């Protein structure tokens, strides 16, 4: 199963990704990026930090399945990670969903919505980002939140929408949904073998 978690900055995508790995045995897909690591980030954990030259070498060898630009940096996924036979999970930037559904029709995408957008903004502020980057992220939250609530085509690209109240109940709801989807996929695959 290829599982993507999407939502505004500060909604808890990384947290829930870690819970899916911990509780359901998924593997994290590591996004490749030309962005510099933030304080506390370690190369080859959630992200693989590369130079532009290293990214070009991956392109030249045909390893890149998809890439996009965001806030002046390039992000990319390998073919190997997106087309694995194992259960994998990654964070998806919402405006890449159309491309991902075309490239990976087997993708299951869950959109996480905050019941209170101010909590997501406060979570973003708690990251102590560079002030310019923080301001960009906060503006993106407003733009993103408005778009997901008004663009029916965008919202319909996601298979499921869950609300995050930043509590155990929200976590349980996500884990239970993914467990159910795993069972459905297991039975579906059993029927095709």
Helices and strands as residue ranges (DSSP letters): E 2-7, H 13-24, E 27-28, E 31-33, E 47-49, H 52-60, E 64-70, E 73-78, H 79-82, E 88-91, G 94-96, H 97-103, E 108-114, H 117-125, H 131-150, H 152-156, E 160-164, H 168-192
